[in-house]
Amino acid sequence: MSSTKDLILKYYNSWQEPVDLAEFRSCLDDNCTADMGMFQASNAGELMSVVRSNPTPWKNVELLDSTFSDDRGTIVYQGEDSLMGTKFRACESIEVKGGKIVKIVGLVGAVND
């Protein structure tokens, strides 16, 4: 379980400031799929394109909750979009196989202050 937890937290930290795209990519299986409601990706290349298209990461990101098993993890976090100044909360269910992330399903929504 600790390797799954370590991988998912490495993924989570890689897209925050400072963004480390090489680290982000190293977490993903080539055939990783992602469906976050507001965007979908059918492989790691498409997901990388989505991440590259948003050069302004969230700031003040806080991990609110997490659970991990041998091949899965769930993270719930919130932060502020650096460009718009809007606070968002996200939940991601992440599947891991062979030491890489193979599937991400989640949801992102605005948070009222």
Secondary structure by P-SEA (a helix, b strand, c coil): caaaaaaaaaaaacccccccaaaaaaaccccbbbbccccccccaaaaaaaaaaccccccccccccccccccccccccccccccccbbbbbbbbbbbccccccbbbbbbbbbcc
